[in-house]
Amino acid sequence: MINFKELCDKYDTPLYVYDFNQITKKYNNLKDAFKARKSMICYALKANSNLSVLKHLANLGAGCDCVSIGEVKRALMVGIDKYKIIYSGVGKKDLEIQEALQKDILMINLESEEEMKRVETIAKKLNKNARISIRVNPNIDPKTHPYISTGLHENKFGVDIDSAKKMYLYANKSQNLTPIGMHYHIGSQIVETLPFKEAAIVMANLLKSLKSANIDIKFFDIGGGIGIKYKDERTISLYEYAQNIFEALSGEDVTIVCEPGRYMVGNCGYLLTKVLYEKSNDKKRFVIVDAAMNDLIRPSLYQAYHDFELLDDNDEEKSFADIVGPICESGDFLAKNIQIPKTKHDDLIVFKSAGAYGFTMSSNYNTRTKAAEVAIVDGIDRLIRGRETFENLIELEKDFI
Ligand SMILES: *Cc1c(COP(=O)(O)O)cnc(C)c1O
């Protein structure tokens, strides 16, 4: 058990806490599910890109899926093998493409025909051969929140199958492009096996047709999206998930690449916050805490639910309330219409499953400094990102006119 009270006394709040041993378990479970075939786990950095988290995953042997050159740099910085780094994203800039090519990472994941031509031109200029994959939008409904659905034609990601085929044929002839992978990622927080299975079947068919056109695809990248338990969701069986991919691929000799973000870190993180005040009117009761939507935006952005615990739960009867932050927005809440006993100043509330898309989505809105981050490794707490200061925040503005 993590001693949250002690951490809160030592580091203050708001505070992110990550259980690294738990991350190890998640990694091993997934790796295990794929053990019957060649596989590579490329952690999606955007879920939690703290360097210590990345270093931990690097030590376990993970690769990375990056969506900006900044993320590529983070991955390289902690020693992730460059041939395990994939660079995705719908809007890569010329300089980002150039840097990715110079850093010689495993592959650049193309999301449009125009991007392919750009990569080709830049590779030519550098006298390089760009290893690429193409992100295909298989038009499968992942049955998740619309903001985190990515595999439908109404989403901006990837290209449809016919365009992908044309792109592969073009790339295969190009002097400066080498198609080595195919990629899809249909959405996030998916808690049903079927959409994954359907997408795999569609994509495995494409793989077979590419192979018969003598395009040597080595990496079959199934994306991420594995859902986690926030409240009472049932989650998928990793075994079944992997088996469905194996089945779709039948005998095809490819390395399966899986890009989990949320799955790897989501349940392993906590956001600690202290109660400031309570107030009520004839309609509502509010518990005002020192963390806000700038620290954890998921409730405001996706109507996401994060389970929480009021430490030192008192005997008072529970009643409905919203847990809100100090930010000047009505959308600033961490929990809505939940039941919680009467609280008092300095009571500690721990929000669970905050390890993914928590800190990485945080901002400085309202000139709030970002929370500190702490890792728990074998029961020992280590500060892995200091609390921001006001000086950090104004650094680039200090020569004001
Ligand atoms: C965000 C993203 C992921 C990870 O998604 P999760 O739902 O966190 O697993 C994987 N691949 C790509 C290309 C992504 O954009």
The ligand as an SDF file (V2000), in Angstrom:
LIG
                    3D

 15 15  0  0  0  0  0  0  0  0999 V2000
   -2.4780    7.6700  -28.8190 C   0  0  0  0  0  0  0  0  0  0  0  0
   -1.9410    6.6190  -29.6680 C   0  0  0  0  0  0  0  0  0  0  0  0
   -1.6940    5.3580  -29.1370 C   0  0  0  0  0  0  0  0  0  0  0  0
   -1.9950    4.9750  -27.7120 C   0  0  0  0  0  0  0  0  0  0  0  0
   -3.3580    4.9850  -27.4240 O   0  0  0  0  0  0  0  0  0  0  0  0
   -3.8610    4.3690  -26.0350 P   0  0  0  0  0  0  0  0  0  0  0  0
   -5.3330    4.4130  -26.1520 O   0  0  0  0  0  0  0  0  0  0  0  0
   -3.3510    5.2470  -24.9640 O   0  0  0  0  0  0  0  0  0  0  0  0
   -3.3350    2.9960  -25.9320 O   0  0  0  0  0  0  0  0  0  0  0  0
   -1.1240    4.4120  -29.9640 C   0  0  0  0  0  0  0  0  0  0  0  0
   -0.8150    4.6860  -31.2370 N   0  0  0  0  0  0  0  0  0  0  0  0
   -1.0480    5.9020  -31.7850 C   0  0  0  0  0  0  0  0  0  0  0  0
   -0.6840    6.1450  -33.1900 C   0  0  0  0  0  0  0  0  0  0  0  0
   -1.6200    6.8970  -31.0220 C   0  0  0  0  0  0  0  0  0  0  0  0
   -1.8570    8.0910  -31.5650 O   0  0  0  0  0  0  0  0  0  0  0  0
  1  2  1  0
  2  3  1  0
  2 14  2  0
  3  4  1  0
  3 10  2  0
  4  5  1  0
  5  6  1  0
  6  7  2  0
  6  8  1  0
  6  9  1  0
 10 11  1  0
 11 12  2  0
 12 13  1  0
 12 14  1  0
 14 15  1  0
M  END
$$$$
